[in-house]
Amino acid sequence: MNANVNANAMPGVEPREPAYAWGQRVIALDDLVNDGSHPERAVDALLAARGSVGEIVNIGHASDLNEPVYLVEFDGCVVGCLEIELVPAPHGLLPETEDGL
């Protein structure tokens, strides 16, 4: 988990622990489109298609939602995702890499 929790977090409410870990492979449950927050792509551009496999490269926290936010790399494009947008990729779906991911 990212140790840098937003200072604006709700007082007395502990940040929710992430369900997924750095380096974990996940699958996009729906088409992920640019809401305007990805500066290198047009608004409404497809960032990752439903069923795309990606790897979690960082984990943050959305204090207003009290939810983890995952930065997931899908084929070279890093996308911010919530847990409801992802599902863990089953072991063996893709060939294992040398580093064990």
C-alpha atoms as one frame of an Amber mdcrd trajectory, in Angstrom:
protein
   0.000   0.000   0.000   1.190   3.514  -0.709   2.245   5.013   2.615   1.407
   8.518   1.424  -2.215   8.818   2.487  -3.913  12.092   1.613  -3.924  14.547
   4.517  -7.569  15.353   3.673  -8.690  11.844   4.624 -11.813  11.637   6.727
 -10.869  12.076  10.408 -11.220   8.896  12.436 -11.662   6.726   9.327  -8.802
   4.399   8.463  -7.959   4.132   4.756  -9.332   0.907   3.281  -6.646  -1.650
   2.522  -6.157  -2.531  -1.156  -7.350  -5.937  -2.362  -4.617  -6.138  -5.022
  -0.823  -5.800  -4.819   1.939  -4.142  -6.836   2.988  -6.369  -9.710  -0.277
  -8.310  -9.694  -1.893  -9.007 -13.044  -5.495  -7.893 -13.386  -8.177  -7.848
 -16.073 -10.318  -4.842 -17.035 -13.995  -5.662 -16.445 -15.245  -2.933 -18.811
 -13.841  -0.693 -21.516 -11.719   1.953 -19.778 -12.048   5.305 -21.531 -10.296
   8.605 -20.927 -12.380  10.875 -18.717  -9.993  13.715 -19.473  -7.433  12.796
 -16.837  -5.029  11.088 -19.262  -3.233  13.999 -20.960  -1.750  11.995 -23.841
  -5.079  10.671 -25.133  -8.245  12.338 -26.416 -11.249  12.580 -24.105 -13.396
   9.440 -24.521 -10.494   7.555 -26.169 -10.297   3.860 -25.333  -7.411   3.297
 -22.911  -7.955  -0.432 -22.307 -10.613  -2.700 -23.778 -12.766  -4.983 -21.658
 -10.787  -8.173 -21.028  -7.384  -6.501 -21.365  -4.737  -7.844 -19.010  -2.612
  -5.319 -17.163  -0.164  -5.118 -14.291  -0.519  -2.956 -11.189   2.435  -0.549
 -11.124   1.400   1.637  -8.163  -1.302   1.952  -5.529  -2.682   5.189  -4.104
  -5.766   6.191  -2.179  -8.814   8.310  -3.061  -9.608   9.920   0.278 -13.018
  11.229  -0.813 -14.099   7.651  -1.650 -11.949   5.943   1.009 -10.845   3.513
  -1.700  -7.555   2.340  -3.123  -6.727   3.604  -6.609  -4.587   1.376  -8.778
  -2.290   2.526 -11.560  -2.457  -0.326 -14.038  -0.279  -0.634 -17.131  -2.245
  -2.006 -20.058  -0.004  -2.501 -23.103   2.115   0.592 -22.366  -0.774   2.828
 -21.240  -1.013   3.507 -17.496  -4.619   3.881 -16.323  -6.021   4.811 -12.905
  -8.577   2.183 -11.825 -10.834   1.401  -8.895 -11.295  -2.151  -7.581 -14.762
  -2.405  -9.145 -13.146  -1.994 -12.576 -10.728  -4.911 -12.132 -10.585  -8.618
 -11.419  -7.453 -10.664 -10.664  -6.018 -12.494 -13.679  -6.009 -16.251 -13.106
  -2.592 -17.816 -12.591  -1.345 -19.283 -15.851  -3.429 -16.994 -18.079  -0.233
 -15.595 -19.598   3.257 -17.096 -19.639   5.166 -16.291 -16.468   7.999 -13.765
 -16.782  11.534 -14.258 -15.525  10.858 -12.133 -12.432   7.954 -14.367 -11.382
   5.052 -12.038 -12.210
